[in-house]
Amino acid sequence: MTDQLTGSAATTGWRTEDRIRARRAAIAGGVGTLIEYYDFSLYGYLAIVMAPLFFPSSDPATALLSALAVFGTAYLMRPLGGIVFGHIGDRLGRKKALLATLVCMGLGSMAMGFLPNHAQAGIWATVLLVVVRMVQGFSAGGEVGGSATFISESAPRHLKATYGAFTPLGSTMGFAMAAAVAGTVSALTTDAQLESWGWRVPFLLALPLTLLCLWARSRVEETHGEDADSGPVQAPVVAVFRRQPLALLQSVGISLACNGTAYIGLTYMSIHLMKSLGYERTPVYWIATAVIGVVALAMPLGGMLADRIGRLRFTVISLAGFAIITYPAMAVMHHSLWIAAIAYLLIMVNTVGTQVGSYTLMPLLFDKDVRFTGVAMGWNLGVVIAGGTAPFVAVWLVEKTGNVLSPAVFVIVAAVIGLISVAGVARRSKVAQEQLG
């Protein structure tokens, strides 16, 4: 059977049915990722509101750090989720795994909306918050690797990045939608109402959104169903470590860079503008919505550009952009909110290249019978190291150094690690380089 991802089949034979299948897979994968990341990222945007409700403290900075630490605990579950859902995806089919991740995330978000706060349940409120975040992290662990793999296997070789861009489009739009909903609720409620019940509303919206996405994903065709059971007798996670350790290491490095650079902008930057620079909460939410929305809408264009100039080259340019632009852009944010918004956009536009590059390069590193597991493991280990820790480390750096620009160092280090990892991928055989673009 032709491996759809390596592009061994001739692109000239791509039929109308194949186009429809690829388009449906891209839309279903992207929409599902959007819903999952909306659910998952809400906590980051509402952390500054939820911190005193679940972590009462005389020091607001301590409460915020505690809330962000819980944000990070969700990421500890992502590798486990990647292994479990990766096993399902590689042995039972991609579609089953992606439907399961969606249900798991939807239930977790609904539960978040009904949680009691510390005043109502004491320490149990904090315990329940951690448990729900861990459930969300477990679910997210299977989503990105599965979506990227599923879309890539449905797309022709010459359009891998174009269709693959729907996964980062979905994840980034999820962040944008979360920021928009947080901004809307913040604008329509008083501070007292927001702290009393308003913060729950965005989480409760998960139910209708999840049902809509379940319908979309149930209509797509499986890409690994007929030959799923013909894979290795050993568990996919074991096969990845034994057969493709270098690919796993390279994927971890790529993910670390992609997430370490992106999460500073996706989650921490709102906190930076409000807490470190003193800007009002509601306009900051709307700026975050606009910036992340622009970046998300640019993802398909980024995918087409990557297919034209090469995925490796596009990724390198964007990582270098993060390393060069982040510090000076953050240095001018204190002048005015408009300047801060423009600087924020200049930083985040590099996310187009790193996200499109990561989501389309990583599936190409692994054999088909362990691809879901390999991508999920590599992606989630990188997320644990640099993604989930990004907002916590950024706040900690500012508190310890007293320098509001210190988080830029985190971004620069992550970008350099990414450049080293991509250089390792570029040194692969000529055949692999042709596949990678």
C-alpha positions in Angstrom: 0.0 0.0 0.0 1.3 3.4 -0.9 2.3 5.5 2.1 0.4 8.7 1.6 2.7 10.7 3.8 6.0 10.0 2.0 4.5 11.0 -1.2 5.5 7.9 -3.1 2.4 8.1 -5.3 2.4 10.4 -8.3 0.7 13.7 -7.6 -0.5 13.9 -11.2 -2.9 11.0 -10.3 -4.7 13.0 -7.6 -8.4 12.6 -8.2 -11.4 14.8 -7.3 -12.3 12.2 -4.6 -8.8 12.6 -3.1 -9.2 16.4 -3.0 -12.5 16.1 -1.2 -11.1 13.6 1.2 -8.0 15.8 1.9 -10.2 18.9 2.3 -12.5 17.2 4.7 -9.6 15.8 6.7 -8.0 19.3 6.9 -11.2 21.0 8.0 -12.2 18.3 10.6 -8.7 18.2 12.0 -8.3 21.9 12.1 -11.8 22.5 13.7 -11.2 19.8 16.3 -7.9 21.3 17.2 -9.5 24.7 17.4 -12.1 23.5 19.9 -9.5 21.6 22.0 -7.1 24.5 22.2 -10.0 26.9 23.0 -10.8 24.7 26.0 -7.2 24.2 27.0 -6.0 27.8 26.7 -9.0 29.4 28.5 -7.3 28.8 31.9 -4.2 30.7 30.8 -6.2 33.8 29.9 -8.3 33.6 33.0 -5.5 32.7 35.4 -5.2 36.3 36.6 -8.9 36.2 37.5 -8.9 32.7 38.9 -5.7 32.9 40.9 -7.2 34.6 44.0 -10.3 32.4 43.8 -8.4 29.1 44.1 -5.1 30.3 45.6 -5.9 33.0 48.2 -2.8 34.8 49.3 -1.8 38.2 50.7 0.8 38.4 47.8 -0.9 38.6 44.3 2.3 37.5 42.7 2.4 34.3 44.7 -1.2 33.5 43.9 -0.5 34.1 40.2 2.5 31.8 40.3 0.5 29.1 41.9 -2.2 29.4 39.2 0.4 29.2 36.5 2.0 26.2 38.2 -1.3 24.4 37.8 -1.3 25.6 34.2 2.0 23.7 33.9 0.8 20.5 35.6 -1.6 19.9 32.7 1.4 19.6 30.5 2.9 16.8 32.6 0.0 14.6 31.5 0.4 15.3 27.8 3.2 12.7 27.2 1.0 10.0 28.8 -2.0 11.2 26.7 0.2 11.1 23.6 1.3 7.5 24.4 -2.3 6.3 25.1 -4.0 8.0 22.2 -1.0 7.3 20.0 -1.4 3.6 20.7 -5.1 3.8 19.8 -4.3 5.8 16.6 -1.5 3.5 15.4 -3.3 0.2 16.3 -7.1 1.0 15.9 -7.1 4.0 13.6 -6.5 7.7 13.6 -10.2 8.6 13.6 -11.1 6.7 16.7 -8.2 8.4 18.6 -9.2 11.9 17.5 -12.8 11.4 18.5 -11.7 10.1 21.9 -9.4 13.1 22.6 -12.3 15.5 21.7 -14.8 13.9 24.1 -12.2 13.8 26.9 -11.3 17.5 26.5 -15.0 18.6 26.2 -15.9 16.8 29.5 -12.9 18.4 31.2 -13.8 21.9 30.2 -17.4 21.4 31.3 -16.2 20.2 34.7 -14.0 23.3 34.9 -17.0 25.5 34.6 -18.7 23.9 37.6 -15.7 23.8 40.0 -16.2 25.3 43.5 -13.7 28.0 44.5 -11.5 28.0 47.6 -14.0 29.9 49.7 -16.6 27.2 48.9 -14.6 24.0 49.2 -11.3 24.9 50.7 -8.3 22.8 49.7 -10.6 20.4 47.7 -11.2 23.2 45.2 -7.5 23.4 44.4 -7.3 19.6 44.2 -10.3 19.4 41.8 -8.7 22.2 39.7 -5.5 20.2 39.4 -7.4 17.0 38.5 -9.5 18.7 35.8 -6.4 20.4 34.3 -4.6 17.0 34.2 -7.6 15.5 32.3 -7.4 18.4 29.8 -3.6 17.9 29.5 -4.1 14.1 28.9 -6.6 14.9 26.1 -4.4 17.5 24.5 -1.6 15.1 24.5 -3.3 13.1 21.7 -4.8 15.9 19.7 -2.0 17.7 17.9 0.0 14.6 17.0 -3.1 12.9 15.8 -4.4 15.9 13.8 -1.1 16.6 12.1 -0.6 12.9 11.2 -4.2 12.5 10.0 -4.1 15.6 7.8 -0.6 14.8 6.4 -1.7 11.3 5.4 -4.7 12.7 3.6 -2.8 15.3 1.6 -0.6 14.8 -1.5 3.1 15.2 -1.2 3.2 18.6 -3.0 0.6 20.1 -0.7 1.7 18.7 2.7 2.3 22.2 4.2 -0.8 23.8 2.6 -3.1 21.2 4.1 -1.0 20.7 7.2 -1.4 24.4 8.1 -4.9 23.6 9.2 -3.6 22.1 12.4 -1.7 25.2 13.5 -4.6 27.3 12.1 -6.9 25.4 14.5 -4.7 25.6 17.5 -3.9 29.3 17.1 -7.5 30.2 16.4 -8.4 28.3 19.6 -6.2 30.6 21.5 -7.7 33.6 19.7 -11.2 32.5 20.4 -10.4 31.9 24.0 -9.0 35.5 24.2 -12.0 36.9 22.4 -14.5 35.1 24.8 -12.4 36.2 27.8 -12.4 39.8 26.5 -16.2 39.7 25.8 -17.0 38.4 29.3 -14.6 40.9 30.9 -16.3 43.7 29.0 -19.8 42.7 29.8 -19.3 42.1 33.5 -18.0 44.0 36.5 -14.9 42.8 38.3 -17.2 41.4 41.1 -19.4 39.5 38.5 -16.4 38.2 36.7 -14.9 36.8 39.8 -18.2 35.5 41.0 -19.6 33.7 38.0 -18.4 35.3 34.8 -15.2 33.3 34.5 -17.3 30.1 34.3 -19.1 31.0 31.2 -16.3 30.5 28.7 -15.7 26.9 30.0 -19.4 26.0 29.8 -19.4 27.0 26.1 -17.4 23.8 25.5 -20.5 21.6 25.3 -22.0 22.9 22.0 -18.6 23.4 20.5 -17.6 19.8 21.2 -20.8 18.4 19.8 -20.3 20.4 16.6 -16.8 19.1 16.2 -17.8 15.5 16.9 -20.2 15.8 14.0 -17.4 17.1 11.7 -14.9 14.4 12.6 -17.4 11.6 12.4 -17.8 12.3 8.6 -14.1 11.9 7.6 -12.5 8.8 6.2 -9.9 6.8 8.1 -6.3 6.9 6.9 -4.9 4.1 8.9 -7.8 1.7 9.4 -7.2 -1.2 7.0 -3.6 -1.7 7.9 -3.6 -0.6 11.5 -3.6 -4.1 12.9 -0.6 -5.1 10.6 1.8 -3.0 12.7 4.4 -4.3 15.1 3.5 -6.7 17.8 5.4 -4.5 20.3 3.7 -1.4 21.6 4.2 1.6 19.3 5.9 3.6 22.1 8.5 0.8 22.5 8.9 0.6 18.7 9.6 4.4 18.6 12.4 4.2 21.2 14.0 1.1 19.6 13.7 2.0 15.9 13.7 5.7 15.7 15.4 7.3 18.7 17.1 10.0 16.6 13.8 11.0 15.0 12.2 11.3 18.5 15.1 13.5 19.7 14.9 15.7 16.7 11.1 16.1 17.1 11.5 17.0 20.8 13.9 19.7 19.8 11.6 21.1 17.1 8.6 21.0 19.5 10.6 22.6 22.3 11.5 25.6 20.0 8.0 25.9 18.5 6.2 25.8 21.8 8.8 27.8 23.9 8.6 30.7 21.4 4.9 30.5 20.8 3.6 30.2 24.4 5.3 33.3 25.5 3.1 35.2 23.1 0.0 33.0 23.4 -0.2 32.9 27.2 2.4 35.1 28.9 2.2 38.3 26.8 -1.3 39.2 28.1 0.0 38.8 31.7 3.1 40.9 30.8 1.0 43.8 29.3 -1.4 43.8 32.3 0.9 43.0 35.2 4.3 44.2 34.2 3.3 47.2 32.1 0.0 48.1 33.8 -2.4 48.2 30.8 -6.1 47.7 31.3 -7.4 44.1 31.2 -10.2 44.4 28.6 -8.1 46.1 25.8 -5.3 43.7 26.4 -7.6 40.8 25.8 -8.8 42.3 22.5 -5.2 43.0 21.4 -4.4 39.4 22.1 -7.4 38.3 20.1 -6.5 40.5 17.2 -2.8 39.5 17.1 -3.4 35.8 17.5 -6.3 36.0 15.1 -4.1 37.6 12.4 -1.4 35.0 13.0 -4.0 32.2 12.8 -5.5 33.5 9.5 -2.0 33.7 8.1 -1.4 30.0 8.6 -2.8 28.8 5.3 -0.7 31.4 3.5 2.3 30.2 5.4 1.5 26.6 4.4 1.5 27.6 0.7 4.7 29.5 1.1 6.4 26.6 2.8 5.4 24.3 0.0 6.9 26.7 -2.4 10.2 27.6 -0.7 10.7 24.5 1.5 9.5 23.6 5.0 13.0 23.5 6.4 13.9 26.9 5.1 10.7 28.5 6.2 11.2 27.1 9.7 14.8 28.3 10.0 13.8 31.9 8.9 11.0 32.0 11.5 13.2 30.7 14.4 15.8 33.2 13.5 13.1 35.9 13.5 12.1 35.0 17.1 15.8 35.1 18.2 16.4 38.5 16.6 13.1 40.4 17.1 11.7 39.4 20.6 14.0 41.5 22.8 13.8 44.8 21.0 10.1 44.4 20.4 9.4 43.8 24.1 11.7 46.8 24.9 9.3 49.3 23.2 6.0 47.9 24.6 5.9 50.4 27.5 5.6 53.5 25.3 1.9 53.0 24.5 -0.7 50.2 24.1 -0.7 50.7 20.3 3.1 50.3 20.1 2.8 47.3 22.3 0.2 45.8 20.0 2.4 46.3 16.9 5.5 44.9 18.7 3.4 41.9 19.9 2.4 41.2 16.3 6.0 41.5 15.1 7.0 38.8 17.6 4.0 36.5 16.9 4.2 36.6 13.1 7.2 34.2 13.4 4.8 31.7 14.8 3.4 31.1 11.3 6.7 29.6 10.2 7.5 27.6 13.3 4.0 26.1 13.6 3.6 25.2 10.0 7.1 23.9 9.8 6.8 21.8 13.0 3.4 20.3 12.2 4.4 19.3 8.7 8.0 18.2 9.4 7.4 16.0 12.4 5.1 13.4 10.7 7.8 12.9 8.0 10.3 11.7 10.6 8.5 8.6 11.6 7.4 5.3 10.0 3.7 5.1 9.3 3.0 2.2 11.8 4.3 4.3 14.7 3.7 7.8 13.3 0.9 8.9 15.6 2.8 7.8 18.7 6.1 9.3 17.5 4.7 12.7 16.6 2.6 12.8 19.8 5.6 11.8 22.0 8.0 14.2 20.4 5.6 17.1 20.4 4.4 16.6 24.0 7.8 16.1 25.5 8.8 19.4 23.9 5.6 21.0 25.2 6.3 19.8 28.8 9.9 21.2 28.7 9.2 24.6 27.2 5.5 25.1 26.5 3.7 24.5 29.7 6.5 26.1 31.7 6.8 29.2 29.6 4.4 31.5 31.4 5.6 30.3 34.8 9.2 30.7 34.0 8.6 34.1 32.4 6.8 35.4 35.6 9.5 33.8 37.8 12.3 35.5 35.7 10.6 38.9 36.1 10.1 38.4 39.9 13.7 37.3 40.4 15.6 39.7 38.1 13.3 42.7 38.3 13.7 43.0 34.6 10.5 42.9 32.6 12.4 42.0 29.5 14.0 38.8 30.9 11.4 36.5 29.3 12.9 37.4 25.9 16.0 35.3 27.0 13.7 32.3 27.3 12.5 32.8 23.7 16.0 33.3 22.3 17.3 30.1 24.0 14.3 28.1 22.7 14.8 29.4 19.2 18.5 28.5 19.2 17.7 24.9 20.3 15.2 24.8 17.4 17.8 25.9 14.9 20.2 23.2 16.1 17.4 20.5 15.8 16.4 21.6 12.3 20.0 21.6 11.3 20.1 17.9 12.4 17.1 17.2 10.3 18.7 18.9 7.3 21.7 16.6 7.5 19.6 13.5 6.8 20.0 11.6 3.5 19.2 13.1 0.2 15.9 11.1 0.0 14.8 12.4 3.4 15.7 15.9 2.4 13.6 15.7 -0.7 10.6 14.5 1.3 11.1 17.2 3.9 11.3 20.0 1.3 
